[in-house]
Amino acid sequence: MNEYKTLKGECLCGQVSWELSGPYEFFGMCQCSRCRKVTGAAFATNLFVKAKQFKWISGEDNTGKYALEPPNTFGNAFCKNCGSRAPRFIPSKGWMLAPLGSTMVAPEIKPTLVCAKDHTDWFSGLEEII
């Protein structure tokens, strides 16, 4: 049986914090237009775990949420104080999505490139990096 590190994450101001551990369901690096808009970066890095493997340490009540209209499943969660991305529950899967950039330790899973065809001209070649 694999041993998994406990990953701890927090927002920029430290009011929202959490921890999670493997086994991980999915590690996605997405460069779609929605992920670029929500992160302000070339791609989002998200780690997904079953809800039972996730624990809020502080600030769950200090998170805001935004979701596109159904049937779309895209959304975002964020700290109401500093605006940093925060974890959110994905009901259709029973998973928690955690923004991996908010942790300081690498998970024991390799990333998968998501939405490779929806990217900008100013950032390409991620396929060769992974």
Secondary structure, DSSP 8 states (H G I E B T S, - for coil): -----EEEEE-SSSSSEEEEESS-SEEEEE-SHHHHHHHSSS-EEEEEEEGGGEEEEE-GGGEEEEE--TT---EEEEETTT--B--EEETTTTEEEEEGGGBSS--SS--EEE-TTS--TTS--HHHH-
